[in-house]
Amino acid sequence: MTWVLENLPRIGELTLAHLALSLPAVVIAFVLSIPLAWGANRVRVLREPVLTGTGLLYAVPSLPLFILLPALIGTSVRDPLNVVIALSIFGLALMVRSAAEALDAVTADVRTSATAIGFSGVGRFFTVELPLAGPALLAGVRVVCVSSISLVSVSAVLGVSSLGSLFTDGFARNIIGSIVAGIVMTVVLALICDLLLVLAGRMLMPWQQTSRRRRPLPTRAREVAA
Amino acid sequence: MTNILEALNWLFTAEAWAGPGGLWVRSLEHLGYTLLALGISAAIALPLGLAIGHTHKGRGIAILATGAARALPTLGLLTLVALFTGIGLTAPMVALVILAAPSVLAGAYAGVESVNQATVDAARAQGMSGWQVLTRVEIPLGLPLILSGLRLAALQIIATATLAAYVGAGGLGRQLFLGLQTYDYAVMLGASLVVILLAILVDATFGITQRLLRRVPGLAGAG
């Protein structure tokens, strides 16, 4: 405990570094997954290859990917950018499938109705399909966010600063407090970000609350089944 | 790209693979760790998950556990246990099981729960006991999801087993960290490629098994 109190500034610094590595990756994964998922749904022939391909990316272990990337894109192993890109790839691997499924769950009836009342393709996507897919997309982003935050720490063995540095330092110098502080901070950070995502979801999709209360399962189940 | 060529060059030399510290031995160690950790995880989490799915009790706790496990940083867990157990295989095994068990658990209860309730009721109506319902109806029909859980767990274990070398155990992480310490990027990259290949092979093995099982009558593609 004394170790933690004496090292509060360093813990704060590493927490910020941790966020600077993980949050951009979550955003990149989310933003890139939408057009990919949309494309995969549109061109049916591509759907399975894209989904399996990105799924296969997830099978690639994190540490080896951190090391492989520099050879492919010319970053260096100790470069924070390298970590951000690797994490974005993992996020993408998880996100593309859930985004494709979320967008696909919007029923054909809704789509044709939107077209019938005069929505253009793009307008329909942003004002009808995307909001309807919102809840499922949010669920996907939450998974990506929590797993990115916990994955970042691995990069500490390569010398990139994050809360993971508390593990490597603590292990090298035999300080249990350092490791425990790192674990607690990572979990707290993941929980806070998750909570913020849920709150953001409530703010962006206010209809969710009322619909859940007044119009229970049948409609939602049908949406999911479709 | 020259880096990749160098790494491949190293991978195609005999001395990289031979000997007690060579890639063959390390790969086998890595697979051994994976099987052991997967076995322990399955032994703990499969019965629990099946029980949760069968009785519909404790689901909330299971969801909480899987969520919490996702947030737990692997490296932290590993180094923390290693400080108590010392250098060797205990710390990686504890960390690997804690990380992989929730995936197995989630697959098992989701698998059993995915079975159509009408089918379960029909089995009961025919006079099957709870145990018979579980072993003859719920497990065979829930197998796709149960296997998905095991597959995910295996992947997590292979990835994390690389870190075992960080706390003094073996596995392919040995070469990787050796390369890291000696600034030998070719060795580091070569070892990484072998880990990636191993992960993809194991994933593919699960994929093919799942596909083959789907053809067996009575085991459903219901999932």
Chai-1 contact restraints between the chains, C-beta under 6 A:
chainA,res_idxA,chainB,res_idxB,connection_type,confidence,min_distance_angstrom,max_distance_angstrom,comment,restraint_id
A,A59,B,L155,contact,1.0,0.0,6.0,A-B,restraint_1
A,A59,B,A199,contact,1.0,0.0,6.0,A-B,restraint_2
A,A59,B,I200,contact,1.0,0.0,6.0,A-B,restraint_3
A,A59,B,D203,contact,1.0,0.0,6.0,A-B,restraint_4
A,V60,B,I196,contact,1.0,0.0,6.0,A-B,restraint_5
A,P61,B,A159,contact,1.0,0.0,6.0,A-B,restraint_6
A,P61,B,T162,contact,1.0,0.0,6.0,A-B,restraint_7
A,P61,B,V195,contact,1.0,0.0,6.0,A-B,restraint_8
A,P61,B,A199,contact,1.0,0.0,6.0,A-B,restraint_9
A,S62,B,A159,contact,1.0,0.0,6.0,A-B,restraint_10
A,L63,B,T162,contact,1.0,0.0,6.0,A-B,restraint_11
A,P64,B,S192,contact,1.0,0.0,6.0,A-B,restraint_12
A,P64,B,V195,contact,1.0,0.0,6.0,A-B,restraint_13
A,P64,B,I196,contact,1.0,0.0,6.0,A-B,restraint_14
A,I67,B,M188,contact,1.0,0.0,6.0,A-B,restraint_15
A,I67,B,L189,contact,1.0,0.0,6.0,A-B,restraint_16
A,I67,B,S192,contact,1.0,0.0,6.0,A-B,restraint_17
A,L68,B,S192,contact,1.0,0.0,6.0,A-B,restraint_18
A,A71,B,N3,contact,1.0,0.0,6.0,A-B,restraint_19
A,A71,B,I4,contact,1.0,0.0,6.0,A-B,restraint_20
A,A71,B,L189,contact,1.0,0.0,6.0,A-B,restraint_21
A,V146,B,R70,contact,1.0,0.0,6.0,A-B,restraint_22
A,V146,B,A71,contact,1.0,0.0,6.0,A-B,restraint_23
A,S147,B,R70,contact,1.0,0.0,6.0,A-B,restraint_24
A,S150,B,A71,contact,1.0,0.0,6.0,A-B,restraint_25
A,S150,B,P73,contact,1.0,0.0,6.0,A-B,restraint_26
A,S153,B,P73,contact,1.0,0.0,6.0,A-B,restraint_27
A,S153,B,L75,contact,1.0,0.0,6.0,A-B,restraint_28
A,V154,B,L75,contact,1.0,0.0,6.0,A-B,restraint_29
A,V157,B,Y166,contact,1.0,0.0,6.0,A-B,restraint_30
A,G164,B,L75,contact,1.0,0.0,6.0,A-B,restraint_31
A,F167,B,L75,contact,1.0,0.0,6.0,A-B,restraint_32
A,F167,B,G76,contact,1.0,0.0,6.0,A-B,restraint_33
A,F167,B,T79,contact,1.0,0.0,6.0,A-B,restraint_34
A,F171,B,T79,contact,1.0,0.0,6.0,A-B,restraint_35
A,I176,B,L83,contact,1.0,0.0,6.0,A-B,restraint_36
A,I179,B,G76,contact,1.0,0.0,6.0,A-B,restraint_37
A,I179,B,T79,contact,1.0,0.0,6.0,A-B,restraint_38
A,I179,B,L80,contact,1.0,0.0,6.0,A-B,restraint_39
A,G182,B,G76,contact,1.0,0.0,6.0,A-B,restraint_40
A,I183,B,G76,contact,1.0,0.0,6.0,A-B,restraint_41
A,T186,B,P73,contact,1.0,0.0,6.0,A-B,restraint_42
A,V187,B,A71,contact,1.0,0.0,6.0,A-B,restraint_43
A,A190,B,A71,contact,1.0,0.0,6.0,A-B,restraint_44
